[in-house]
Amino acid sequence: MNQLSERLNRLSPSETLAMSQKSNELKAQGVDVINLSVGEPDFNTPDHIKEAAKKAIDNNFSYYSPVPGYATLRNAIVTKLKKENNLDFTESQILCSNGAKQSVCNTIMALINAGDEVIIPAPYWVSYPEMVKLADGTPTIIRAGIEQNFKITAEQLEEAITPKTKAFILCSPSNPTGAVYSQSELARLADVLAKYPQIITIADEIYEHINYIGKHQSIAQFNIIKDRVVVVNGVSKAYAMTGWRLGFIAAPEWIVKACNKLQGQYTSGPCSISQKAAEAAYRGTQEPVEKMRQAFERRRDLIVELAKKIPGLEVNIPEGAFYIFPKCDSYFGKSDGNRKINNAGDLAIYLLEKGHVACVGGGAFGAPECIRMSYATSDENIIEAMHRIKEALADLK
């Protein structure tokens, strides 16, 4: 007898985490698996950030923090937003949470009512539609394929808006595609959104610093919509701090107050030690961030070059983040004699079992014709993984 809530039964499990688990199970059996399924930097947290955390422990930052986070951290974020993004916020417009994932979910849960529509460009991060469903909202998906570099147009956005549209989620640089919206592209989207005052834009900028085309552009820079934009960011990707679980929103005060009320009832403030570490990340040297970015750019160039040599994969050049998202539907319907590939999910399982490389099928991201590969791993792993993928795919006839 299923006594689980309808809310939970509507939810899909995370395919990215599922593939990571399958890869770990094979590894535990002694299989040499190269994991390209996880969106996680393979670098260690910079030393000055770790030292700040140790100091915080010694200084007894071991008590409950304020629900929105320490004022010192929120002020460090205010300074960062002004210095790096030329965005003006105050301490009361910042709320820190247990990772940017909670920041996104807080915002959706605080804004969306049953039946409200939330526009989500596809390919999308796996959790966006699920979070909307959790809030009893309706995801409205706009598809943008590889032929348009996985970026929606202003015309597509306007066509998707209805009287029920309450929010728009934009991720740039993008997970899973690495697409980055330019200032002019964002300006055109902002012009459309300005016509619809009921729409809140949730701008997920967690990959901000992993950018290969110059300065990051935020949709919050446009005054015509700034009072209806929630900027989401955090320390996970830029500072190699995924396990520290520290994200934030910068938003109109009424939204911050609502999320503060929500967070106060189900997690309270984020980890005190992580907050002091994040403060050091934002106030300290940014040199490690740039070193990691350069390494990711070199790896991007390497994996794109190798992927383009694999027959049947269509690859574009990602401009940010650390993923490639090749179109792989030319392999659908093929077989190695034992198993038939019907979709990208089948292909991902095939590559794991036959090639011992973990990837994630694009269906989880709203793009069933593609497959996601993370290059947040060593050059040696990338070279070997692409060699294995090429050999495994060659057996499909």
PESUL-V831847 format. One record per run of one state. SS is the DSSP state (H for helix, E for strand, C for the rest). FROM is the first residue (numbers start at 1). TO is the last residue. If there is no record, write none. Layout:
ss->{SS	SS}
from->{FROM	FROM}
to->{TO	TO}
This chain:
ss->{C	H	C	H	C	E	C	H	C	H	C	H	E	C	H	C	E	C	H	C	E	C	H	C	H	C	E	C	H	C	E	C	E	C	H	C	H	E	C	H	C	E	C	H	C	H	C	H	C	E	C	E	C	E	C	H	C	E	C	E	C	H	C	E	C	E	H	C	E	C	H	C}
from->{1	6	11	15	29	34	36	47	59	71	86	91	94	98	100	112	117	123	127	135	138	144	146	149	154	161	165	172	183	194	200	205	211	212	219	222	226	229	235	242	245	247	251	253	267	272	284	287	308	314	315	320	321	323	328	329	332	335	336	340	341	344	356	357	359	360	362	366	370	375	379	395}
to->{5	10	14	28	33	35	46	58	70	85	90	93	97	99	111	116	122	126	134	137	143	145	148	153	160	164	171	182	193	199	204	210	211	218	221	225	228	234	241	244	246	250	252	266	271	283	286	307	313	314	319	320	322	327	328	331	334	335	339	340	343	355	356	358	359	361	365	369	374	378	394	397}
